[in-house]
Amino acid sequence: MRKKGKLIGEVTERRYMPPWLPEHGYGQFAGERWLSMDEIGLIKQWLAEGAVEGKAADLPPMPKWPEGWELGQPI
């Protein structure tokens, strides 16, 4: 992440990322992917502090995928 830190800061501040096509302020949409100014500030702070990786213990559990073929064995 440190290598891409400057780019991450630029694209989030310009609101290029996360991608969201509807113009903000013209209605509300389910599942909006719009960063608040506070969230952008947190990203800037994280970058200014060296983009330190968080603790592995704080990560959510990995997804558990079913074994085998979900739609049946291919022919």
N, C-alpha and C positions, 0 to 999 in steps of 0.2 A: 504494500500500500504506500510506503514512503516514496517509491519511485513515481507513483502516479498522484501523489498528494496535491501538487500544484494544479494538475488537470481536474481532479475531483473538486477542489475549491472553486475553480473557474466555472465549471459546468453546472454546479449546484447554485452558485450565486447568480448566474445568468438565467437560471431556471430551465436550462436545456435538459437537465437530468433531475429527477427521474422523468422520463418522457411522458407528457400529458398534453394532448392536442387541444382540448377545449380551453378557450380563453377564461382565465380566472375572473370571477365576479359576475358571470352571466348564467346564473343558475347553479344548482348543486347536483352532483352526480354520485351515485353509489360507487364506492371503491375509488374515490378520488386519490390520485397520486400527486399531491401538491405538498411541498415542504413549507412549513410555517417559517417566519423569520427567526423564531427561537431555534428551530431545528437546523436551519442554515448556520446560525450562530454556534450551535454545538459542533457542527462539522468544522467550522473555521477554528474553533478552540482546540479541537482534537488535532487538527493539522498543525497549529501553532505550537502545541505541546509535543510534537514529534510523531504523531500518528501511531502511538503505542498500541500494540495489540492487547485486547482485554484478556481476562483470565479464562482459561479453558473450562473451568468449573461453572462459569456463568452462561455457557452456551446452552441452547435448548437441546433436548435429546435428538439423536439422529433418527430419521424416519425408518420405520421397519417395513421392508418390502416383502410381499408374499413370495414364496418359493414357486418355481415352475412357471408355466405359461398361464397368464390370466385368461386368455381367450381360447385356450385349448392348444394342443400340440399341432404345429404346422404339418401339413401333408406333403 
